[in-house]
C-alpha cells in the first residue's frame, strides 16, 4: 500500500514514532539500496516526495507499505542531523545463536556506546565470527547510531540478548558443554593467555566501557590481554574486540 503523507501530525507518523523501539530504522540511500538488493522484508519504505523517481526498487522487493512523504515528515522521523531521502523500516527481531554449531561467539556485556557495538559487528562479519551475544543493560540494537556503524554487516551476524552475563554463560555452556569461556581485560593482574592458547569452540567476553567485566568472573575463567606500550590506559572496546578477533581467532 502506498501512502502520501505531508503532515508531521499524521496519525501513522505518530504511531511509528511511539513504536520506534520495535523497529530497525536504516537511514540513507546506500543502506536502503543494500536492503532492497538483499531482498529483506521491509515493513515501511519511506521516500522523500522530491526524490520519488531516484530510488531503484527491484521487481521482487518485499515491501509492506510505502510512504511518500514531505521533507518536514522526514525531519520528524529521522534521527540524523542531515535528513536522509530514504528510510527502510524493518521489524525488530533476533537471529538466535546456535551455540552447538558456532566456533566463536563474541559476548558484549553492558556495552553502552552504539558506535563501539556497531564496530564490533562489522569486524565480526569481516573476520568470520559466528555470532554476537549481548548481555546486561547495554546499547539498544534499534539505535540508529549502532545501525549506521554496523552497516550491512548487521544482516550477516546471528545475535541474541541475555539478561546478564551469567545467563549468557549458562545458556552457552548448557547448549555446548565443550565451549570454552574467555574474558578480556587491559589491566587485570595475572598471566594472560597468548593467541595460540585459545581453544575452540569459545565465547570471548568484553565488558562495559567504564567498569569492564565483573571481578568474580576472573576467579572462574582465563583472560586475554592486548599488550600495550606507553601510558594509554586502555583501548576502547570496539578497537580491542577487532584486534582480538584478528589475532586470537
C-alpha positions as a printed Julia matrix, in Angstrom:
249×3 Matrix{Float64}:
  0.0     0.0    0.0
  1.26    3.47  -0.9
  0.51    6.42   1.4
  1.28   10.06   0.65
  1.93   11.94   3.88
  2.72   15.64   4.12
  1.78   16.44   7.73
  4.03   15.82  10.74
  0.88   15.3   12.81
 -0.36   12.42  10.63
 -1.52    9.55  12.85
  0.62    6.98  11.04
  3.69    9.11  11.72
  2.77    9.46  15.39
  2.18    5.73  15.77
  5.5     4.83  14.16
  7.41    7.22  16.42
  5.73    5.73  19.51
  6.77    2.23  18.42
 10.24    3.19  17.21
 11.97    0.74  19.59
 10.11   -2.12  17.9
 11.74   -1.42  14.52
 15.13   -1.08  12.86
 15.47    2.27  11.04
 18.03    2.14   8.22
 18.57    5.69   7.01
 20.27    6.84   3.83
 20.32    5.82   0.18
 23.21    3.34   0.43
 21.75    1.33   3.32
 18.29    1.32   1.77
 19.66    0.15  -1.58
 21.64   -2.61   0.17
 18.48   -3.83   1.88
 16.5    -3.76  -1.36
 19.22   -5.71  -3.18
 19.36   -8.31  -0.4
 15.61   -8.88  -0.63
 14.94   -8.37   3.09
 11.32   -7.73   4.0
 10.69   -4.02   4.59
  7.78   -3.07   6.81
  7.75    0.56   5.65
  9.78    2.17   2.86
  9.87    5.95   3.38
 10.72    8.12   0.37
 11.23   11.86   0.04
  8.46   13.08  -2.27
 11.06   15.12  -4.19
 13.21   12.04  -4.84
 10.47    9.53  -5.61
 11.9     8.64  -9.02
 15.51    8.28  -7.86
 15.22    5.02  -5.93
 15.58    1.84  -7.96
 13.23   -0.72  -6.42
 13.81   -4.29  -7.69
 10.81   -6.1   -9.11
 10.9    -8.77  -6.4
 11.27   -6.39  -3.45
  9.13   -7.29  -0.42
  7.65   -4.04   0.9
  4.56   -4.0    3.1
  3.89   -0.25   2.9
  5.47    2.68   1.06
  5.24    6.2    2.43
  5.95    9.09   0.07
  6.48   11.97   2.48
  7.34   15.64   2.69
 10.72   16.85   3.92
  9.16   18.02   7.19
  7.88   14.49   7.84
 11.35   13.1    7.07
 12.83   15.51   9.61
 10.44   14.2   12.25
 11.13   10.54  11.5
 14.9    10.75  11.06
 17.41   10.76  13.93
 20.16   12.25  11.74
 21.22   15.89  11.68
 21.05   15.87   7.89
 17.8    14.21   6.93
 18.06   11.29   4.5
 15.92   10.98   1.41
 15.13    7.33   2.08
 14.44    5.23   5.18
 13.81    1.49   5.34
 11.92    0.39   8.44
 12.27   -3.29   9.34
 10.64   -5.19  12.17
 12.96   -5.82  15.12
 13.85   -9.47  15.62
 16.76  -11.51  16.91
 18.69  -14.09  14.89
 19.18  -16.68  17.6
 22.62  -18.12  18.28
 23.27  -21.81  17.76
 25.9   -22.42  20.44
 26.3   -26.04  19.37
 27.42  -25.15  15.85
 29.31  -21.9   16.48
 33.1   -21.87  16.6
 33.48  -18.36  18.05
 30.92  -16.15  19.79
 31.74  -12.61  20.89
 29.95  -11.53  24.08
 29.38   -7.83  24.85
 28.35   -7.18  28.45
 26.61   -3.89  29.22
 28.26   -2.08  26.29
 26.84    1.46  26.19
 28.35    3.11  23.11
 26.38    2.31  19.94
 29.41    3.09  17.75
 31.5     0.55  19.68
 28.84   -2.13  19.28
 28.47   -1.37  15.58
 32.23   -1.55  15.06
 32.29   -4.98  16.7
 29.53   -6.13  14.31
 31.48   -5.01  11.23
 34.73   -6.58  12.38
 32.98   -9.81  13.38
 31.44  -10.12   9.93
 34.79   -9.34   8.27
 36.68  -11.94  10.34
 34.11  -14.72  10.01
 32.86  -14.73  13.6
 29.72  -16.83  14.02
 27.64  -14.72  16.4
 27.47  -11.84  18.85
 25.74  -12.12  22.23
 24.65   -9.08  24.24
 24.12   -9.2   27.99
 23.03   -6.66  30.59
 21.6    -3.21  30.12
 23.58   -2.2   27.08
 23.0    -0.41  23.8
 19.7    -0.93  22.02
 20.08   -2.7   18.7
 17.42   -0.42  17.25
 19.66    2.59  17.95
 20.3     4.41  14.67
 23.95    5.17  15.52
 24.52    1.46  16.11
 22.89    0.51  12.82
 24.91    3.09  10.89
 28.14    1.82  12.46
 27.26   -1.82  11.76
 26.17   -1.08   8.17
 25.11   -4.16   6.2
 27.23   -6.4    8.47
 24.19   -6.3   10.74
 22.42   -8.69   8.37
 25.3   -11.17   8.28
 25.53  -11.85  12.01
 23.49  -14.03  14.34
 22.83  -12.12  17.55
 20.9   -12.54  20.76
 20.4   -10.62  24.02
 20.58  -12.12  27.51
 19.53  -10.51  30.83
 23.05  -10.67  32.3
 26.47  -12.19  31.66
 25.83  -15.19  33.92
 22.67  -16.02  31.95
 24.68  -15.8   28.72
 27.4   -18.14  30.0
 24.83  -20.59  31.38
 22.93  -20.71  28.07
 26.15  -21.21  26.1
 27.51  -23.96  28.37
 24.17  -25.72  28.6
 23.89  -25.86  24.81
 27.53  -26.85  24.35
 29.38  -28.14  27.45
 32.65  -28.24  25.47
 32.54  -24.49  24.84
 35.37  -22.5   26.49
 34.82  -19.1   28.09
 37.49  -16.39  27.87
 37.47  -12.94  29.43
 39.24   -9.79  28.26
 40.9    -7.1   30.37
 43.52   -4.41  29.8
 44.65   -4.19  33.43
 43.6    -7.26  35.45
 46.69   -8.65  37.24
 47.96  -12.1   36.42
 49.13  -14.08  33.43
 47.03  -13.64  30.3
 46.66  -16.21  27.54
 48.52  -15.86  24.26
 46.99  -16.24  20.77
 47.94  -19.91  20.45
 46.43  -20.88  23.81
 42.82  -20.29  22.79
 40.71  -23.42  22.36
 37.58  -23.73  20.25
 34.62  -23.52  20.35
 34.7   -20.48  22.59
 32.86  -17.47  23.95
 35.05  -14.35  24.3
 33.6   -11.73  26.66
 34.14   -7.97  26.61
 32.96   -5.73  29.43
 31.41   -2.31  29.89
 33.5     0.64  28.68
 33.95    2.04  32.19
 33.7    -0.92  34.57
 34.82   -3.85  32.49
 33.67   -7.36  33.37
 32.58   -8.43  36.85
 35.62   -9.2   39.02
 34.19  -12.52  40.21
 34.33  -13.88  36.66
 38.13  -13.76  36.74
 38.1   -16.38  39.51
 36.4   -18.81  37.13
 37.75  -18.17  33.63
 41.09  -17.34  31.96
 41.57  -13.97  30.31
 43.16  -12.3   27.3
 45.08   -9.04  27.37
 46.34   -6.89  24.49
 49.96   -5.83  25.22
 50.22   -2.04  25.24
 53.16    0.36  25.24
 53.21    3.87  26.66
 50.76    5.43  29.09
 47.5     4.71  27.3
 45.08    3.49  29.97
 43.12    1.22  27.66
 41.77    0.83  24.14
 38.07    1.28  23.57
 36.06   -1.91  23.41
 35.4    -1.67  19.67
 39.12   -1.47  18.85
 40.0    -4.15  21.42
 37.42   -6.58  20.07
 38.64   -6.12  16.5
 42.28   -6.72  17.47
 41.46   -9.84  19.45
 39.21  -11.23  16.71
 42.03  -10.79  14.2
 44.99  -12.06  16.23
 43.38  -14.62  18.52
 40.7   -16.12  16.33
